[in-house]
Amino acid sequence: MKTVIIGGGLAGLAAAYKLPAGEEVVVIEKEPQAGGMASSYSIKAPNSGSYNIEKYYHHIFAGDKELISLIEELGLGGRLEWLRGSTGYFFGGNIHPMNTPVEILKALPLMDVARLTWLVLKAKSIKDTAPFDDITAKEWIINTAGESVYNNFFLPLLSSKFGENKERVSAAWLLGRVRIRSNRGTKGERLGYMRGGFNALIEKMTDNIRNKGGYVIQGNVSRIEVAAGSVRGLTVDGKLIRCDRIISTVSPHTLKKIIDVQPLGPDMNISYQGTACALFGLKEKVMEDVYWLNIKEDVPFGAVIEHTNFIPVSDYGEHLMYVTSYFQDPGCVLFKSGEEDVIELYLGGLEKLFPGFRKKVKWWRLRRDMDTAPVYETGYGKKVLPYKTNIKGLYLAGMFSEANYPERSMNGSIVAGFRCAETMGL
Ligand SMILES: Cc1cc2nc3c(=O)[nH]c(=O)nc-3n(C[C@H](O)[C@H](O)[C@H](O)COP(=O)(O)OP(=O)(O)OC[C@H]3O[C@@H](n4cnc5c(N)ncnc54)[C@H](O)[C@@H]3O)c2cc1C
């Protein structure tokens, strides 16, 4: 049996990792490097050597059980550390820390804190979120806790997570999120990170697949061949590869472009959002002690993430900060303009928040992709894609799978890859 996996991100690597030795497995990734959204830059360190840093900011949560087990299984457990990643909100010209109940009390009007507490308690008491799939999060928040809680607390969060899609997001998504993220304790939430970067996990998974006799190769899949309702093969860089089974991990709209028959009918209509994420190498730190800053001001990005306020700067020899924005329209300035123009746009906003920022910049990188996250809009609950399709031999696993709802994550894609392999009866 020959299985070809389209996409060498975590879902594709996880599925290949689970396929038994002796099975012919080929992972095809269009980029020169595996890892997809979780891949890294290799940056020349200021003193000597180089270090890896994710192209998009990444950390993990205590509940990411399967990812944590996998890291341990691969002998990388010693690299995993749990650190406090402090959160702040920028409004009224200042940064307001918002990690602990006391800090939230200082930053928000007392009435808002009482209403927010009520909202969290109510959200946690809701066991079945399905009836909330057709209501927007905005509507539910305003009805439950009022406009002020929406504007002061949730709006910056939704903007940083969904950009211009913030008003389309469903209440079912919000309820699921509150359930998994609201137990932060009195000192704030601890977040996990693999010292040296998640690149080590991707490399270990790739090595493991190769050691079992599988392949992880670079190639662009342009067509899936189907005949009489069964998978026959695929076209990679113009060449036909015959196979019995395909696991597609690419976004549904990419899949639609490379296959003639629709494996799941009109349900494959999940909309995704794009991301434009800049990484700045800096001479000095910018914020005192904030890792993640949500922003209420009018700037062309939704969040600023000072990585070296989470992981010690000594790991890199220089300060690192991400500046990021989500977008929907592939024709928008953040996706279409030249890299320098996007960086210039971000620098203008950064100067507004942190006067003198520009002088601290040593270098920058910009990563942009169109399909970086499904938009958890109203009705999304009914669109989640199954692992097995109605085309014989065609399977799906990725950010669109049930394992990645309500939060697409590295853990979710790993679980999706594992469950897809299980569904194949292996
Ligand atoms: C800005 C950002 C921040 C994030 N932060 C976190 C975080 O803090 N914690 C966390 O757990 N998760 C985070 N994530 C989510 C996490 O990175 C993803 O959920 C996960 O990596 C997705 O893996 P995947 O394999 O499902 O998809 P992808 O990584 O998208 O993999 C799909 C792969 O398919 C390849 N491909 C596409 N088309 C073709 C083709 N035609 N032929 C061959 N290959 C193709 C792509 O190049 C890609 O490598 C973040 C993601 C982003 C974008």
PDBQT file of the ligand as one rigid body, heavy atoms in Angstrom, charges set to zero:
ROOT
HETATM    1  C1  LIG A 501       0.454  33.396  13.324  1.00  0.00    +0.000 C 
HETATM    2  C2  LIG A 501       0.312  32.015  13.891  1.00  0.00    +0.000 A 
HETATM    3  C3  LIG A 501       0.540  31.808  15.244  1.00  0.00    +0.000 A 
HETATM    4  C4  LIG A 501       0.346  30.542  15.795  1.00  0.00    +0.000 A 
HETATM    5  N1  LIG A 501       0.598  30.358  17.126  1.00  0.00    +0.000 NA
HETATM    6  C5  LIG A 501       0.435  29.143  17.663  1.00  0.00    +0.000 A 
HETATM    7  C6  LIG A 501       0.740  28.916  19.029  1.00  0.00    +0.000 A 
HETATM    8  O1  LIG A 501       1.172  29.810  19.751  1.00  0.00    +0.000 OA
HETATM    9  N2  LIG A 501       0.543  27.652  19.529  1.00  0.00    +0.000 N 
HETATM   10  C7  LIG A 501       0.077  26.630  18.754  1.00  0.00    +0.000 A 
HETATM   11  O2  LIG A 501      -0.059  25.505  19.264  1.00  0.00    +0.000 OA
HETATM   12  N3  LIG A 501      -0.218  26.824  17.459  1.00  0.00    +0.000 NA
HETATM   13  C8  LIG A 501      -0.064  28.042  16.902  1.00  0.00    +0.000 A 
HETATM   14  N4  LIG A 501      -0.334  28.244  15.568  1.00  0.00    +0.000 N 
HETATM   15  C9  LIG A 501      -1.028  27.178  14.835  1.00  0.00    +0.000 C 
HETATM   16  C10 LIG A 501      -0.122  26.079  14.338  1.00  0.00    +0.000 C 
HETATM   17  O3  LIG A 501       1.060  26.581  13.770  1.00  0.00    +0.000 OA
HETATM   18  C11 LIG A 501      -0.916  25.327  13.268  1.00  0.00    +0.000 C 
HETATM   19  O4  LIG A 501      -2.182  24.927  13.773  1.00  0.00    +0.000 OA
HETATM   20  C12 LIG A 501      -0.226  24.067  12.771  1.00  0.00    +0.000 C 
HETATM   21  O5  LIG A 501       1.164  24.272  12.601  1.00  0.00    +0.000 OA
HETATM   22  C13 LIG A 501      -0.879  23.681  11.447  1.00  0.00    +0.000 C 
HETATM   23  O6  LIG A 501      -0.326  22.500  10.936  1.00  0.00    +0.000 OA
HETATM   24  P1  LIG A 501      -0.991  21.794   9.658  1.00  0.00    +0.000 P 
HETATM   25  O7  LIG A 501      -0.092  20.718   9.264  1.00  0.00    +0.000 OA
HETATM   26  O8  LIG A 501      -2.407  21.479   9.968  1.00  0.00    +0.000 OA
HETATM   27  O9  LIG A 501      -1.054  22.933   8.550  1.00  0.00    +0.000 OA
HETATM   28  P2  LIG A 501       0.155  23.670   7.811  1.00  0.00    +0.000 P 
HETATM   29  O10 LIG A 501       1.220  23.976   8.765  1.00  0.00    +0.000 OA
HETATM   30  O11 LIG A 501      -0.470  24.800   7.042  1.00  0.00    +0.000 OA
HETATM   31  O12 LIG A 501       0.699  22.562   6.803  1.00  0.00    +0.000 OA
HETATM   32  C14 LIG A 501       0.207  22.386   5.496  1.00  0.00    +0.000 C 
HETATM   33  C15 LIG A 501       1.412  22.237   4.601  1.00  0.00    +0.000 C 
HETATM   34  O13 LIG A 501       0.981  21.957   3.264  1.00  0.00    +0.000 OA
HETATM   35  C16 LIG A 501       1.901  22.563   2.386  1.00  0.00    +0.000 C 
HETATM   36  N5  LIG A 501       1.249  22.671   1.069  1.00  0.00    +0.000 N 
HETATM   37  C17 LIG A 501       0.239  23.504   0.703  1.00  0.00    +0.000 A 
HETATM   38  N6  LIG A 501      -0.106  23.310  -0.576  1.00  0.00    +0.000 NA
HETATM   39  C18 LIG A 501       0.702  22.310  -1.040  1.00  0.00    +0.000 A 
HETATM   40  C19 LIG A 501       0.835  21.675  -2.299  1.00  0.00    +0.000 A 
HETATM   41  N7  LIG A 501       0.051  21.984  -3.343  1.00  0.00    +0.000 N 
HETATM   42  N8  LIG A 501       1.778  20.698  -2.440  1.00  0.00    +0.000 NA
HETATM   43  C20 LIG A 501       2.572  20.344  -1.382  1.00  0.00    +0.000 A 
HETATM   44  N9  LIG A 501       2.487  20.942  -0.181  1.00  0.00    +0.000 NA
HETATM   45  C21 LIG A 501       1.565  21.903   0.004  1.00  0.00    +0.000 A 
HETATM   46  C22 LIG A 501       2.190  23.894   3.048  1.00  0.00    +0.000 C 
HETATM   47  O14 LIG A 501       3.381  24.473   2.563  1.00  0.00    +0.000 OA
HETATM   48  C23 LIG A 501       2.267  23.497   4.514  1.00  0.00    +0.000 C 
HETATM   49  O15 LIG A 501       3.582  23.199   4.911  1.00  0.00    +0.000 OA
HETATM   50  C24 LIG A 501      -0.090  29.478  14.980  1.00  0.00    +0.000 A 
HETATM   51  C25 LIG A 501      -0.269  29.674  13.609  1.00  0.00    +0.000 A 
HETATM   52  C26 LIG A 501      -0.068  30.925  13.059  1.00  0.00    +0.000 A 
HETATM   53  C27 LIG A 501      -0.276  31.132  11.592  1.00  0.00    +0.000 C 
ENDROOT
TORSDOF 0
